[in-house]
Amino acid sequence: MGFVDEVKFFVKAGDGGNGCVSFRREKFVPKGGPNGGDGGRGGSIFIEADSRKHSLIDFRYRSHFKAERGGNGQGSDKHGRSGKDTIIYVPPGSVVKDGETSQTLADLTQAGQRFIAAQGGKGGFGNARFATSTNRAPRKATPGVPGEEFWLKIELKLLADVGLIGLPNAGKSTLLSKLSAANPKVAPYPFTTLTPQLGVMHLKFMDPCIIADIPGLIKGASEGVGLGHQFLRHVERTSILLHVIDAASEDEQPLQDYQVLAAELAAYNNELLNRTHLIGLNKIDCLDKDRIAELRLLFQEQGIEVLTFSAKENIGLDILKELLADLLEKKREAASKRQEEKNTL
């Protein structure tokens, strides 16, 4: 199964049931008296975030969702039953938008969050509702109200602790496979990763963290080149951005590669520059000590500290894991403190 991160679909809530015209048979009561019941409410459609979902793959096989209509009213003051609601489960990080205007309707970032996508129609009134002192035998009932219906779309923005970003063939997939149990496609040519890949990195004395391999960005990605918008969308919800740079490139190419990434992030969303960034030089197994020192100095002259490692040969990854663990612990403590302060307000 593939990874699906943007879908368009149709929702139709249930119509309300019709009210009933009915009369009971009672002596000395005109026409027995009205006893038509009300129609039932139509079922509504909800969209709910579910942590067991990781992509929108289900929408590939189903694009129309309908809730049950309400039951019609009956005689003897029997009201129609309410229609069953329909719940559509989506991954946390799903942004629900109007299918026509693209206006954001809901941002489901946490499991259990729910949004009512279409409201079920109200049931119609039976004739018992219309009895008055002057009209004791009404033959009037109202139909149920139609349920709401819309075209909607969902854009999925991955919720990850660490996002791996880099130009094609920088070694992100290999790094993901070494930091987690993920098994992404790895090959010696560009664009082997065409969809985001997720992995879980287990840490000592800490909850595990989610790592996302964001597919290779290229120059112009912020303008949509190379499916850039689809890729960059997933960076927005990532706490730590790890730039994976191909250190085996010649001359000043590694620095230029980093500058391309930084420029594309800024062009897409300037706020991304305020995230925690780590710059990692990968493939140092291909370099001698002098070249590694030269690259460190090249970045330091730009005020940038770098990590050096080889994902392929497992060199320097323990240091990288420790640094990521320290940063994540501080971020989680800060988030917990903010939540406590919010709860006390």
N, C-alpha and C positions, 0 to 999 in steps of 0.2 A: 504494500500500500504506500502511496505517496504522501507527501506533506502538502496540505492545502491550507493557505493562509488568507484567502479572500473569496467570499461567495456572495451570490445574490439569490434571494428566495422569496416566496410568496406566503403570506399568512392570512388565514380567514377564520375569524372567531365564529362561534356558533350563533345562529339566529335565535331570538327568543321564541318560545312556543306561543301559539295563538290562544286567546281567551275563548271560553266556551259559552254558548247560549243554551241554557237548559232550565227546565222548570220542574219542581217537585209536585207531587200530587197530594194536596192537602185540602180537606173539605173546608169550605168557606174562605179559602185563600184564592184570590184571582189567579187563574192559570197555575195554581199550586205554589206560586212564589218562585222567584229566580234562584237558582242554585248552581249556575255555571262557574266553574273554577278558573283561576288565572293560569296563564301559560308559564312554563318554567324559564329560568334564565339560561341563555346560551353559554356554552363553555368559553372560557378565555384562553389565550395563548400566552405562555410565559417563556422567557429565555433565562436560563439559569447557568451560572458558572459551576463546572464540575471538575475537580482536580484529577479525575481519572481520564479526562479528555486532554489530548495533546495537539490535535489538529482538527480541521474542519472537514475531514475526509467523509463523514457521514452525509454531508450535503452534496457530495458528488453523485450519490445514488437517489437523493430525494430533495426536491426543490420546492414542493408545495406542502403546506401543513394546514390542516383544518381541525377545528375543535367541534365537539358534538353540539347539535342544536338542542334547545330546550323542548321538553315534552308539551303537548297541547293540554289545555285544561279540560276537565271532564265534568259531568253532572255530579250531583250530590256534594258540591263544593270541593271537588277533588282538584287540587292544583297539579299542573304538570311538573315533572321532576326536572331539576337543573341538569344541563348538559355537562359532560365531563370536560375538565380543563385539559389542555395539551401543554406539556412541558418540553421544551427543546433544550438539550444540554450542550453546552459549548465549553471550550477551555478557558480558564482564567486568563485575562489579558485580551478578551474579545471586546471590540468596540462596535456597538450596534449603531447603524446609520440608516437614515431614510434612503430608500433605494432610488428615489428620483432627485432629491436635492442634496444628498450626501451630508445632511445635517446630523450631527452626533446626537443620539437619543439616550444612550447608556454606555457606561464604561465599566465593564465587569472585571475587576482586578482581583477579587478574592472569591474563593470557593464558597458557594452558598448564596452569593449575591443573585438577586432575581429582578427581572424587568418585565413588566406587563407589555407585551408587544401588540396585542389586539384584545380589546374588551368585548366580552360577550354581550349580545343584545338582551334587553330587558323583555320579560314575558308580557304578553298582552293581558288586559283585564277581562275577566268573565262578566256576564251580565249581572251577577249578584252585586257587583261594585256600583252599578248604576241605578239601583232601586232607591226611590225617594217616596215621600209621602204622597206626591201627586202622580208618580209613575211607578206603581208597585209591580209592574210586569214588563220591565224593559226587554226589548229584543235586540239589544246592542252589546257587542263585544268588540274588542280591538285586537288587531293582529300583533304578533311579536315584532320587536324592533330588530332589524338586521344587525348581525355582528360586524365589527370593524374588519376591514381588510386592507392590507398594505403590501407593497414590495419593499423589502428591507435588504440591507447588505451588512455583512460582518467582516471586519478587518481584524486579523489576529496579530497582536504584538506580543512576542514571547516575553515571559517574565523569567529572567535569568539573573543569577548572582554575578556571573562572569561571562562577558561576551568576547569571543575571539574574532578580531577583525584584521584584515590584511589583503594585500593584492593576491591575485590568483597564483597558486603554486608556492605560497609562502610557507606551507607546512602546517596549516591550522588543523586539518583533519588528522594528521599524524599526532599533533600535540593533544587533541581531544581524546584520541584513542589511548594515549599514555596517561592522561590525567584522570580518565574515567573508564568505565566498562563499555563505552560506546564503540561501535564498529563501523565507522563511516568509510566510504569508498576512498581509497588512496591510490594515486597513480601519478607518474612523472609527466603530467601535462596539465595545462590550465583548465579551470572550470570543471573539476571532477565533482565538486559539490554544487548542486543546482538548487537545493532547498536547505533551510536551516536544519542543523543536526543538534540534538540535545544529549548531554551526558551528565551523570551524577558523580561528583568527586567526593569521596569519603575522607573526613578529616578526624584527627585524634581529638577526643574530648569536645567535639562540636557536632552540631547537626550537619548533615551533608549539604553540599551546595550544587546548584544547577549551573552547568556550563553550556553555552550555546555557541556553536560554530556558525558564524554569519557568513554566507557564501561570498566568494571573492568580489571585492569592490574594485572598480577601475576608475580612471579619470573620467569625470562627467557623470558619475553615478547619481549625484544629487539632482541632475537634470533628467534622470531616467535612463541614461546610457547603461546598457548591459543589465537591464532589470533592476537598476539601482534603487528606485523607490521601494520596490518590494523587499529588497535586502535591508536598506537603511531603516525601514519601519521597525524592525526587530531590535535595533540598537536603542530605541527610545526608552525601553523598560529595563535596561541592563544597568546594574549597579556599578560594576567595575569593567572597564574596557581594556583588554589586553591586546596591544598592537603586536602582531606577529610579522616581523620583518625578515626578509631573505638576506642573511648576512653574507651569503656566498656571491652576491652580485659584486661587480667590479667598481672600483673608484668610489665616487660619492653616491652611487645608486641607492644604497640602503637609506641614507638620509633623505634623498629625493622621494623614495617610496613612502617614507613616513610623512613627509610634507604633503604628498598627494592625499593620503588618508585623512590627515588633519583638515585639509582644505575642503574635502568632500563632506566631512562631518559638520564643519562650520556652515557650509552652504546649505546643507539640508536643515539643520536646526542648531543655531548658535549655542543653545543651552547645553548641548552635548559636550561642549568644551569644559563645562564646570564639573563634569563627572570625574571620578578617580580614573586616571590613565596610567597604565604600565606599558613601557616600551621594551619589547623583547627581541633580541637579535637571535634568530634561529639558524640552524645548520652550521654551528661553529666547529663541528667535526671536520668540516672542509677547509678550515683556516688554520694558519700557524699563530703563535702567540703574538708576533709583531703585528699581524693584520687585525687581530682582535683588539689590541691596544690602540691601534690607529683608528678603528671605528669608535671605540669608547671616547677618544679625544675629539673626534669629529662631531659627535653628538653633544659632548660636554661644552664645546665652543658655542653651541646653540642653547645652552642652559638645560640640556636634557640628560638625565641619568638613565642608563639602560641596563637591562638584565641580559645575560648571555646564556644560551642553552642549546642543546641539540635534542629535539624531540625524537628523532630517529634512533640516536644512540643512547638516549636516556641520560644525558649529561646536564647537570644543573637543574633538574626538575624538582629535586627535593627542596632546594632553596626557593624555587618559584612557589611550590605548594605552601611552604611556611609563610612566605610573604602574603599570599592570598588569604591564608587562614587568619593572620593578624589583622589584615584590612577588613575582612568580613566580620570578625568578632567585634571590632570597633563600630562598624556600621550597624550591626544588629543591636549592640548595647545602646547606641544613639537612638535607633528606631524604637526600642523598648522604652527608653526614657521619655521620648516624645509622646508615645501612646499613654504612658502613665500620667503625664501632665495634662493630656487631652481628657483623660477620664476623670480627673479631679476638677475640671472646669464646670 
